[in-house]
């Protein structure tokens, strides 16, 4: 995207609030993460993967990853990302959802994919930009959102923030 950046890990509690929707959760976590970093410009993001309104986190081990993949094959999953861009204290937000239809993969394909260890640090055990890419039957929405960083929305947020910042400078 042509933007230089530093990565700062924001240590925040990601526990959902009782009754909080997944969309509200990713929005709240993105804002909380962005506010936790002390810098003039901060982009916070949080992505969750869901199936049937159940959040699929990162598997604890290969057995849990195998179970997740078996349950998801032939199904649709939803990737939801909340973004929060903080520019000199002003917060700009966006949320993106993308539906991914997975084909009915064989047990052998699952075993082969799990031998790469990619599944262990991915929500839903799916590295859709990596070894699980052949599992995708269809993507409805932003593909980069599936990877946790919807570049189209980030570009819009940066553009909106730049326009507002320049109009503020014109009035000084």
Secondary structure, 3 states (H helix, E strand, C coil): CCCCCCCCCCCCCCCCCCCCCHHHHHHHHHHHHHHCCCCCEEEEEEEEEEECCEEECECCCHHHHHHHHHHHCCCEEEEEEEEEEEECCEEEEEEEEEEEEECCCCHHHHHHHHCCCHHHHCECCCCCCCCCHHHEEEEECCHHHHCCCCHHHHHHHHHHHHHHHHHHHHCC
